[in-house]
Amino acid sequence: MKTLIVYYSRTGNTRKLAKKLSKSLNAQVEEIIDKKKRKGFWGYILSGKQAGKREKTEIEKIKNNPKNYDLILIGTPIWAWNICPAVRTYLNEQKDNLPDVAFFCTMGGTGDKKAFSEMEKICQKEPSAKLSFTEKELKKSDQVKTKITDFIQSFKK
């Protein structure tokens, strides 16, 4: 199965998870690049505000056409209990090009169920699998390994 992992990461947590998934699946990875600067305290505030309002943002042109893959894993950080603007933009732009999808996210506490539901609505596809990690869980390597294995098994059936 030809797999592409597409994600956005502001702090690096979603990037780390995408790389672990890539290693486990031997998948190609594409980072969504947001043209808006989101560093520092004000970047954090702006990001949460835009996510809460369900706004899109301007992203750089993608390199990989999703139509060339069997499965796209789409990863987002959870901001204000929502998907981030860069992933919202990607999903809206690519929804007609997406084959089978699976979702993953990183979060401080909660918001994954709401975000996954919204991702499903935007791309109009039910995901083959869903995976979420809190920041605390990401620090527990045994738990990360187990959850990743279970996630992969759920869409390889």
C-alpha positions as CSV (number, residue, x, y, z in Angstrom):
1,M,0.0,0.0,0.0
2,K,1.5,3.3,-1.1
3,T,1.1,5.7,1.9
4,L,1.6,9.5,2.3
5,I,1.8,11.2,5.7
6,V,0.7,14.8,5.6
7,Y,0.9,16.9,8.7
8,Y,1.3,20.4,10.2
9,S,3.3,21.0,13.4
10,R,3.9,24.3,15.2
11,T,5.9,23.0,18.2
12,G,7.2,19.7,16.9
13,N,5.0,17.2,18.6
14,T,2.9,16.4,15.5
15,R,6.2,16.2,13.5
16,K,7.7,13.7,15.9
17,L,4.6,11.5,15.6
18,A,4.6,11.8,11.8
19,K,8.2,10.6,11.7
20,K,7.5,7.7,14.0
21,L,4.5,6.7,11.8
22,S,6.7,7.1,8.7
23,K,9.4,4.8,10.1
24,S,6.8,2.2,11.0
25,L,5.1,2.3,7.6
26,N,8.0,3.2,5.4
27,A,5.8,6.0,4.1
28,Q,6.6,9.3,2.4
29,V,6.1,12.4,4.5
30,E,5.0,15.9,3.6
31,E,4.8,18.8,6.0
32,I,2.2,21.4,5.4
33,I,3.9,24.8,5.5
34,D,1.7,27.7,6.8
35,K,2.8,31.0,5.3
36,K,1.6,32.8,8.5
37,K,4.2,33.2,11.2
38,R,3.0,31.3,14.4
39,K,6.1,31.5,16.7
40,G,6.1,32.7,20.2
41,F,3.4,33.9,22.6
42,W,1.5,36.0,20.0
43,G,1.7,33.2,17.4
44,Y,0.2,30.9,20.0
45,I,-2.7,33.3,20.8
46,L,-3.4,34.0,17.1
47,S,-3.3,30.3,16.3
48,G,-5.8,29.4,18.9
49,K,-8.1,32.2,17.9
50,Q,-8.1,31.2,14.2
51,A,-8.6,27.6,15.0
52,G,-11.5,28.4,17.3
53,K,-13.1,30.4,14.5
54,R,-12.5,27.6,12.0
55,E,-10.4,29.8,9.8
56,K,-8.3,28.7,6.9
57,T,-4.8,30.1,6.2
58,E,-2.5,30.3,3.2
59,I,-0.2,27.3,2.8
60,E,2.7,26.6,0.5
61,K,2.0,24.5,-2.6
62,I,2.1,20.8,-1.8
63,K,4.7,18.6,-3.4
64,N,2.9,15.3,-3.4
65,N,-0.4,14.7,-5.3
66,P,-2.7,12.6,-2.9
67,K,-4.2,10.9,-6.0
68,N,-0.8,9.0,-6.4
69,Y,-1.3,7.2,-3.1
70,D,-3.6,4.5,-1.7
71,L,-3.8,6.0,1.8
72,I,-3.2,9.5,3.2
73,L,-2.5,9.9,7.0
74,I,-3.4,13.4,7.9
75,G,-2.0,14.9,11.2
76,T,-2.9,18.0,13.1
77,P,-2.2,19.6,16.4
78,I,-5.4,20.4,18.4
79,W,-5.7,24.1,19.0
80,A,-8.7,25.4,20.9
81,W,-10.4,22.0,20.5
82,N,-10.1,22.3,16.7
83,I,-7.9,21.3,13.8
84,C,-5.3,23.9,13.0
85,P,-5.9,26.3,10.1
86,A,-3.2,24.8,7.9
87,V,-4.7,21.3,8.0
88,R,-8.2,22.8,7.5
89,T,-6.9,24.5,4.3
90,Y,-5.2,21.3,3.1
91,L,-8.4,19.3,3.6
92,N,-10.5,21.9,1.8
93,E,-8.1,22.1,-1.1
94,Q,-7.5,18.4,-1.5
95,K,-10.8,16.7,-0.4
96,D,-11.6,15.7,-4.0
97,N,-8.1,14.1,-4.5
98,L,-8.0,12.0,-1.3
99,P,-8.1,8.3,-1.5
100,D,-8.5,6.3,1.7
101,V,-7.6,8.5,4.8
102,A,-6.6,8.0,8.4
103,F,-6.3,10.8,11.0
104,F,-3.8,11.5,13.8
105,C,-3.4,14.3,16.2
106,T,-1.4,15.7,19.2
107,M,-3.0,17.8,21.9
108,G,-2.4,19.2,25.3
109,G,-5.5,17.6,26.8
110,T,-8.7,17.0,24.7
111,G,-10.4,17.9,21.5
112,D,-9.5,14.9,19.3
113,K,-13.0,13.6,18.9
114,K,-14.4,17.0,17.8
115,A,-11.4,17.6,15.5
116,F,-11.6,14.1,13.9
117,S,-15.4,14.6,13.3
118,E,-14.7,17.9,11.6
119,M,-11.9,16.5,9.5
120,E,-14.3,13.7,8.3
121,K,-16.9,16.3,7.4
122,I,-14.5,18.4,5.4
123,C,-13.0,15.6,3.4
124,Q,-16.3,13.7,3.2
125,K,-14.6,10.5,4.0
126,E,-14.7,8.2,7.0
127,P,-11.2,7.5,8.2
128,S,-9.8,4.0,8.2
129,A,-8.3,4.7,11.6
130,K,-7.8,7.5,14.2
131,L,-4.8,8.1,16.5
132,S,-4.4,10.7,19.2
133,F,-1.8,11.5,21.8
134,T,-1.6,14.0,24.6
135,E,1.8,15.6,25.2
136,K,2.2,13.4,28.3
137,E,1.5,10.2,26.4
138,L,4.1,11.2,23.7
139,K,6.8,11.0,26.4
140,K,6.0,7.4,27.3
141,S,7.8,5.4,24.6
142,D,6.1,2.0,25.4
143,Q,2.6,3.6,25.1
144,V,3.5,5.4,21.9
145,K,4.8,2.1,20.3
146,T,1.6,0.2,21.4
147,K,-0.8,2.9,20.1
148,I,1.0,3.2,16.8
149,T,1.0,-0.5,16.3
150,D,-2.7,-0.7,17.0
151,F,-3.4,2.3,14.7
152,I,-1.5,0.7,11.8
153,Q,-3.2,-2.7,12.3
154,S,-6.7,-1.1,12.2
155,F,-6.2,0.2,8.6
156,K,-4.2,-2.8,7.4
157,K,-7.1,-5.1,7.9
